[in-house]
Amino acid sequence: MLEDEKECKTLCVVDDVNPDDAKFINDRIREDYALNWLIDGLPAAEMKNDTRTGDVFFDIGFNLGNNEGAFQNRPALNNHYDIVLKYIFIIIYYVLLT
């Protein structure tokens, strides 16, 4: 299933977001909502850096948007994702001894 190399394609097109919906989305971004994806039944994660230790870790899901720094007063919606899928083939041989 993941072995086929595919080009990017548009999944949907929507009209501009009306003000009530934009407020709802911005409120969810401020509440740190995340999108949780399943790919082949496994949870997708976002690579992040711990600001205290500098360690890299994976956080389940993806932030809906950003409301830090320049986006504190007007949150930014994450509407594009670069997705990297890595998989390996594991072949297990069972030897039945009779």
C-alpha positions as a printed NumPy array, in Angstrom:
array([[  0.   ,   0.   ,   0.   ],
       [  2.729,   2.536,   0.901],
       [  5.139,   1.151,  -1.668],
       [  3.635,   3.081,  -4.585],
       [  5.272,   6.448,  -5.15 ],
       [  2.564,   9.075,  -5.633],
       [  2.616,  12.72 ,  -6.631],
       [  0.872,  15.365,  -4.52 ],
       [ -2.731,  15.936,  -5.456],
       [ -5.485,  18.288,  -4.311],
       [ -7.911,  16.537,  -1.996],
       [-10.477,  19.313,  -1.668],
       [-11.089,  22.982,  -2.316],
       [-13.074,  25.19 ,   0.055],
       [-14.363,  28.735,  -0.129],
       [-13.088,  31.419,   2.228],
       [-13.754,  30.746,   5.913],
       [-16.578,  32.881,   7.32 ],
       [-15.876,  34.994,  10.46 ],
       [-17.75 ,  32.676,  12.874],
       [-15.838,  29.624,  11.651],
       [-12.543,  31.552,  11.753],
       [-13.189,  32.51 ,  15.399],
       [-14.013,  28.89 ,  16.232],
       [-10.784,  27.665,  14.571],
       [ -8.662,  30.366,  16.253],
       [-10.151,  29.447,  19.648],
       [ -9.219,  25.786,  19.094],
       [ -5.663,  26.79 ,  18.123],
       [ -5.382,  28.824,  21.347],
       [ -6.553,  25.727,  23.251],
       [ -3.707,  23.705,  21.663],
       [ -5.953,  21.36 ,  19.717],
       [ -4.154,  18.757,  17.629],
       [ -5.036,  16.631,  14.624],
       [ -4.586,  12.925,  15.197],
       [ -3.937,  10.883,  12.094],
       [ -3.721,   7.153,  11.656],
       [ -1.577,   5.826,   8.837],
       [ -1.861,   2.098,   8.242],
       [ -3.382,   1.85 ,  11.714],
       [ -0.442,   3.58 ,  13.424],
       [ -0.537,   7.052,  15.008],
       [  1.267,   9.816,  13.153],
       [  3.526,  12.108,  15.182],
       [  5.258,  15.46 ,  14.918],
       [  8.972,  15.813,  15.647],
       [  9.557,  18.54 ,  18.249],
       [ 12.405,  19.958,  20.334],
       [ 12.248,  20.245,  24.121],
       [ 13.013,  23.914,  24.825],
       [ 14.597,  23.122,  28.207],
       [ 16.843,  20.197,  27.278],
       [ 17.139,  20.521,  23.5  ],
       [ 16.114,  16.86 ,  23.147],
       [ 14.177,  15.818,  20.062],
       [ 10.978,  13.875,  20.689],
       [  7.87 ,  12.769,  18.833],
       [  4.491,  14.156,  19.895],
       [  1.42 ,  12.196,  18.815],
       [ -0.644,  14.192,  16.311],
       [ -0.053,  17.599,  14.75 ],
       [ -0.822,  21.037,  16.14 ],
       [ -3.909,  22.571,  14.534],
       [ -2.064,  25.875,  14.357],
       [  0.393,  28.255,  15.982],
       [ -0.371,  31.037,  18.451],
       [  3.123,  31.811,  19.698],
       [  5.453,  34.706,  18.949],
       [  4.271,  36.704,  15.937],
       [  1.007,  34.708,  15.925],
       [  0.013,  35.507,  19.526],
       [ -2.749,  37.959,  18.559],
       [ -3.768,  36.307,  15.31 ],
       [ -3.232,  32.519,  15.239],
       [ -2.014,  30.797,  12.095],
       [ -3.762,  27.656,  10.851],
       [ -1.449,  24.832,   9.798],
       [ -2.933,  23.998,   6.423],
       [  0.03 ,  22.259,   4.792],
       [  2.016,  19.298,   6.033],
       [  5.219,  17.726,   4.779],
       [  4.735,  14.026,   5.394],
       [  7.604,  11.57 ,   5.602],
       [  6.702,   7.896,   5.759],
       [  9.389,   5.394,   6.607],
       [  8.76 ,   1.712,   6.574],
       [ 10.766,  -1.455,   6.629],
       [  9.992,  -4.969,   5.587],
       [ 10.374,  -7.511,   8.317],
       [ 10.389, -11.086,   7.223],
       [  9.992, -13.603,   9.989],
       [ 10.621, -17.245,   9.307],
       [  9.051, -19.721,  11.647],
       [ 10.791, -23.032,  11.688],
       [  8.577, -25.822,  12.84 ],
       [ 10.535, -28.615,  14.388],
       [  8.795, -31.953,  14.3  ]])
